[in-house]
């Protein structure tokens, strides 16, 4: 028998469940906040990188031309090139109809005077954007080389990244109209995933190189002012950009039609120059390709082709909340294996959703829902499994003495929070007793009397359990059993009648064996009635019993007592007759029962249904 579950234990269990659910939701919610600590973003960038590699398009971007000072170009003219050669390259591109040119090359020191003069004229009067680099790492001795140019007055940094130093062009190029920053801050793993769109240094704000080229020469509607760092979308792979060797341009091998109307980025992929960075698309990508990706994304935004913004962070939190609620419902109802499969399926579904959402929300932490699901897998599933095992042991301890094994198994699979708590149910009660027990045992020894009682109760018990009944208690030489609790059963009346028929058969066989030994025959009296009853675990913390209480139970007891006045072994009440579907009955008329004010219609099993 079980003791009632202690109130504080229940509260503790509910608290632990709530803490696990709350932790799962928090682990998704917190990484979506702007100021979330870095450790909460574990796996986010790795997952985004994999998505980017899968999503990168090879569709050509005909708005941009990349001119590469590659190994072949350096074979003709080793680095560093004379400024006049750079000027030749720029003039040929502008002469072929380029809308604008950005030079991804720093020129800290003066070169040949003629070439510097030509570059200075192009930078002051033509669509040419020069480069300068800001440093964001605090140093004892800040970098300060060359002379800064460009920028706009800005009393405060605002959203711009604050620089600690710079590397700029020589003073002869400081008067250029358009200058863009090529400095960046890599992520802790060394990957370049974000570019500072605006940099603040000593009271001025400076745009990145791609934005400076866009503002200078792209035309079209103006974009909002650059703010802080922007995640590089990497929507196109390297193969999507037209790349021309600087040698081709200088040798006249590039047709003007391949240049006209395009924005041109000049830089170098040569390992000897060393302008290479690690990106999600390639562990060693020319820095020039990053500027091309940024320029392409801004041109898309200008043309209305950029992915529409979605509330990705909100969707992630709502998805996690749905998983937590769904799993909270499923955990006590499904096996640990089924719950594990459910959570794994939820993780796979989120991966598919995150793949679709990430291009639309650069601030989404896509791995956060997966972390929440991992918490549910490692904490919630084992916790509920342990609770189920404890619940199983409690149920078994209470029921295994008087409930059929398959009924116990069904109870353990049920979703009832407390299946033994008292509930109002429709039940059928069967009460059986040996007629003339006293006269049967008065001449027997103590051992013989005990053996007779045990064998007789065995004849009663086996049919009850075989018909999925609940054994309430033994009454010395009889028993009380009922059907329809602890689990409702629409066949409770028929099952009780089946059990009564088998009891008659069992007792008849037992009595025949006794008669063969010259012993007196036995008769069993059975009363059966159906109706509403409160079935549950009643008692105290010291002792309790699972039983049914109600008028129908009392009536069954009166019917068993009334059987002594009839030649029939089974007396059945009208409630059972009304609910039975598989049995035939004989009406015995109305009779007054002890304790009942009005006479009741009584029945017995028809001959073909009786043993």
NURO-831749 format. One record per residue (C-alpha): x, y, z; residue in three letters. Coordinates in steps of 0.25 Angstrom, whole numbers, plus 5000, padded with zeros to 4 digits. Example, Ala and Ser with C-alpha at 12.3 -4.5 7.8 and 13.67 -1.06 7.14 Angstrom:
NURO-831749
504949825031ALA
505549965029SER
end
This chain:
NURO-831749
500050005000UNK
500550144997UNK
500550265006UNK
500050405001UNK
501050484994UNK
501650585003UNK
501250724999UNK
502650785000UNK
503150674991UNK
502150714981UNK
502550854982UNK
503950824980UNK
503650734968UNK
502850854962UNK
503950954965UNK
505050864958UNK
504150854946UNK
503951004945UNK
505451034947UNK
505850934936UNK
504750994927UNK
505151134931UNK
506651114928UNK
506351054914UNK
505551184911UNK
506551274917UNK
507751204909UNK
506951244896UNK
506551384901UNK
507751444907UNK
508651414894UNK
507651494886UNK
507951624895UNK
508951724890UNK
509751724902UNK
509851564904UNK
511151514908UNK
512051444898UNK
511951304904UNK
510451304902UNK
510751314887UNK
511451174887UNK
511251114873UNK
510451234867UNK
511651274858UNK
511951134854UNK
510551104850UNK
510451234842UNK
511751204835UNK
511151074830UNK
509851134826UNK
510651244818UNK
511451134811UNK
510151064807UNK
509451194803UNK
510551274796UNK
510051294781UNK
510951284769UNK
509951374761UNK
510851484755UNK
510851624760UNK
511051714748UNK
511051834756UNK
512451814761UNK
513851784755UNK
514951734763UNK
516351774758UNK
517351684764UNK
518851714765UNK
519151564764UNK
520351484763UNK
520351494748UNK
520351644749UNK
521451644759UNK
522251564750UNK
522351674740UNK
522551784750UNK
522951744765UNK
522351804777UNK
522351924781UNK
521951984768UNK
522252124763UNK
521152214766UNK
521152244751UNK
520752104748UNK
519552114758UNK
519152244752UNK
519152174738UNK
518352064743UNK
517252154749UNK
517252254737UNK
517052134728UNK
515852084736UNK
515252224737UNK
515452244722UNK
514752114719UNK
513552164726UNK
513652114741UNK
512652194750UNK
513652194761UNK
514952134766UNK
515352094780UNK
516852064783UNK
516951964794UNK
518451994795UNK
519152084806UNK
520152184801UNK
520852234814UNK
522052284808UNK
522252374795UNK
522652304782UNK
523052364769UNK
522652504769UNK
521952494755UNK
521152374759UNK
520752434773UNK
520352564766UNK
519452494756UNK
518852404768UNK
518552534776UNK
517852604764UNK
517052474761UNK
516652474776UNK
516352614777UNK
515552634764UNK
515152494759UNK
514252374764UNK
515452314772UNK
515352264786UNK
516652244794UNK
516852154806UNK
517352174820UNK
517352084832UNK
516852104846UNK
517352014858UNK
516451974869UNK
517351904878UNK
517851994890UNK
519352004890UNK
520352074899UNK
520852144886UNK
519652164877UNK
519852154862UNK
519952284855UNK
520652284841UNK
520252374829UNK
519252484829UNK
517752454831UNK
516752504821UNK
515252504819UNK
514252484829UNK
513152564835UNK
513152644848UNK
512552564860UNK
512552614874UNK
512252474880UNK
512452334874UNK
510952294875UNK
510952154869UNK
512252174862UNK
513452084866UNK
514452164873UNK
515852154867UNK
517152154875UNK
518152194864UNK
518252194849UNK
519152164837UNK
518852274826UNK
519352314812UNK
520552414811UNK
520152564812UNK
520152584797UNK
518852504797UNK
518152554809UNK
517352654801UNK
516552534794UNK
515052564793UNK
514752414796UNK
515452324806UNK
515052194812UNK
515452114824UNK
516051974821UNK
516251934836UNK
515451834843UNK
515351754856UNK
515351604854UNK
514551514863UNK
515251434874UNK
515451314865UNK
516151404855UNK
514951404845UNK
514551534838UNK
513051544840UNK
512751694842UNK
513251814836UNK
513251954843UNK
512352034834UNK
512752164842UNK
513952194851UNK
514052304861UNK
515452364863UNK
515752494870UNK
514452564867UNK
514252514853UNK
513452394847UNK
514052314835UNK
513252224826UNK
513752084821UNK
514352074807UNK
513152004801UNK
512252114807UNK
513152224802UNK
513152164788UNK
511652154788UNK
511452294793UNK
512452354783UNK
512052284770UNK
510852184771UNK
509752284769UNK
508252244772UNK
507552264785UNK
508352304797UNK
508452194808UNK
508352234823UNK
509652284830UNK
510652164833UNK
510452114848UNK
511552034855UNK
511951894851UNK
511151824840UNK
511151674838UNK
511751634825UNK
510651564818UNK
511551484808UNK
510251454800UNK
511151434787UNK
512351334786UNK
513651384780UNK
513151324766UNK
512051424766UNK
512951544763UNK
513651574750UNK
515151584753UNK
516151644743UNK
517651634745UNK
518251774746UNK
519251724735UNK
518051704725UNK
517651854728UNK
519051914726UNK
519251824714UNK
517951874707UNK
517351724707UNK
516151764715UNK
514951814706UNK
514351944710UNK
512951874711UNK
513451794722UNK
513751924730UNK
512652024726UNK
511652064737UNK
512351974748UNK
512852004761UNK
514351964761UNK
515151904773UNK
516651904772UNK
517451814781UNK
518351694782UNK
518151544784UNK
519651524784UNK
520151444796UNK
521451534795UNK
520651654798UNK
519951584809UNK
518551644808UNK
517751524812UNK
516751494823UNK
515951374828UNK
514551374825UNK
513351284826UNK
513451254812UNK
514951234811UNK
516051224821UNK
516951304813UNK
516151404805UNK
516751534798UNK
516251654807UNK
515851714793UNK
514751604793UNK
514151654806UNK
514051794801UNK
513351734789UNK
512351664798UNK
512051794806UNK
511851874793UNK
510951764787UNK
510051764799UNK
509951914800UNK
509651924785UNK
508551814788UNK
507951904799UNK
507952024790UNK
507251944779UNK
506251884789UNK
506851744787UNK
507351714801UNK
506651614809UNK
505451674816UNK
505651684831UNK
504951574839UNK
504751574854UNK
505751454855UNK
506051474870UNK
504551474874UNK
504351354865UNK
505451274872UNK
504851304886UNK
503451274881UNK
503951144875UNK
504751104888UNK
503551144897UNK
502651054888UNK
503650934889UNK
503750954904UNK
502250954906UNK
502050834896UNK
503150754903UNK
502550784917UNK
501250724912UNK
501950604905UNK
502950574916UNK
502050504926UNK
501250434915UNK
502350384906UNK
503550294908UNK
504950344910UNK
505250294896UNK
504050364890UNK
504350494897UNK
505750484892UNK
505250464878UNK
504350574879UNK
505450674884UNK
506350624873UNK
505250654863UNK
505050794869UNK
506550824867UNK
506550774853UNK
505250864850UNK
505950984856UNK
507150964847UNK
506350974835UNK
505651094840UNK
506951164845UNK
507451134831UNK
506351214825UNK
506351324836UNK
507851364837UNK
507951444824UNK
506751534829UNK
507251554844UNK
508751584845UNK
508651594860UNK
507951454862UNK
508651354871UNK
508251234863UNK
508951124872UNK
508151174884UNK
506951094882UNK
507850974880UNK
508551004894UNK
507151004900UNK
506750874894UNK
508050814899UNK
507750854913UNK
506350784912UNK
507050664906UNK
508050654917UNK
507250704929UNK
505750694926UNK
505750554920UNK
506550494931UNK
505750564942UNK
504450524936UNK
504950384934UNK
505450374949UNK
504050434953UNK
503350324945UNK
504150214951UNK
503850264965UNK
502350284961UNK
502450134956UNK
503050084969UNK
501950154977UNK
500850104968UNK
501349964968UNK
501549974983UNK
500050004985UNK
499449924974UNK
500149804972UNK
499449734983UNK
498049754978UNK
498049804963UNK
498349714951UNK
499749734945UNK
499149794931UNK
498349894939UNK
499549934946UNK
500349944933UNK
499250034927UNK
499250124939UNK
500750144938UNK
500450184923UNK
499350274927UNK
499450424927UNK
498750444941UNK
499550534950UNK
499150454963UNK
498350324958UNK
498150284972UNK
497450414977UNK
495950394980UNK
495050414968UNK
493650394965UNK
493550284955UNK
492550184949UNK
492850054956UNK
492349914957UNK
492549844971UNK
492549694973UNK
492449644987UNK
492649494989UNK
492549415002UNK
492549265006UNK
491149215011UNK
491249145024UNK
492749175027UNK
492549155042UNK
491949025041UNK
493048985031UNK
494249015039UNK
493748985053UNK
494048835052UNK
495448865046UNK
496748885052UNK
497449015051UNK
498348975039UNK
497148915032UNK
496349035034UNK
497449125029UNK
497649035017UNK
496149035013UNK
496049185015UNK
497249205006UNK
496849114995UNK
495449174995UNK
495949314994UNK
496849264983UNK
495649224975UNK
495049364977UNK
496349444974UNK
496849374961UNK
495549414953UNK
495549554958UNK
496949584954UNK
496749504941UNK
495649604937UNK
496449724940UNK
495749754953UNK
496249834966UNK
496349744978UNK
495849844989UNK
495949755002UNK
495749615007UNK
494649595017UNK
495149465024UNK
494449365016UNK
494149465004UNK
494549584996UNK
494149714991UNK
494549754977UNK
494149854967UNK
494349894952UNK
494450034946UNK
495550084955UNK
496550134956UNK
496450144941UNK
495050164935UNK
494550044927UNK
493250044919UNK
493149894920UNK
493249894936UNK
491849834937UNK
492149714927UNK
493549684933UNK
492949674947UNK
491949574942UNK
492949504934UNK
493749494947UNK
492549444955UNK
492349334945UNK
493749284946UNK
493649294961UNK
492449194961UNK
493249104952UNK
494449114961UNK
493649084973UNK
492948974967UNK
494148904963UNK
494748924977UNK
493548874983UNK
493548744974UNK
494948714979UNK
494548724993UNK
493348634991UNK
494248534985UNK
494948534999UNK
493648525006UNK
493548665011UNK
492348755011UNK
492148834998UNK
492348984997UNK
491449094992UNK
491849244989UNK
490849354990UNK
491149474980UNK
490549614980UNK
490749714968UNK
490349854966UNK
490749974957UNK
490750114960UNK
491550244964UNK
492550224975UNK
493750304980UNK
494950214977UNK
496350254982UNK
497450234993UNK
496850265006UNK
497450265020UNK
498550335027UNK
500050355026UNK
500250225034UNK
499350135026UNK
498450145014UNK
497650065005UNK
497050074991UNK
495550054992UNK
494250104986UNK
493150164994UNK
491750194990UNK
490250144990UNK
490550044979UNK
491649984988UNK
490649975000UNK
489549914991UNK
490549804986UNK
490749765000UNK
489249755003UNK
489149674990UNK
490149574995UNK
489449555008UNK
488149545001UNK
488649424993UNK
488449335005UNK
486949355002UNK
486949304988UNK
487349174981UNK
488249264972UNK
489749284975UNK
489849424968UNK
488849534971UNK
489049654962UNK
488549794964UNK
487749884953UNK
488949974951UNK
489849854946UNK
488749804937UNK
488549944931UNK
490049954928UNK
490349814923UNK
490349784908UNK
490749634907UNK
489949564917UNK
488549514919UNK
487749524932UNK
486549464940UNK
485749564947UNK
485449524962UNK
484449634965UNK
484549744975UNK
485049714989UNK
485349795001UNK
486749795005UNK
487349835019UNK
487649975020UNK
486850015008UNK
485550095009UNK
484950054995UNK
484849914989UNK
485949884978UNK
485749804966UNK
486749684966UNK
487249594956UNK
488149474954UNK
488949424942UNK
488149344931UNK
488349194932UNK
489149194919UNK
490149304924UNK
490249234938UNK
491249124941UNK
end
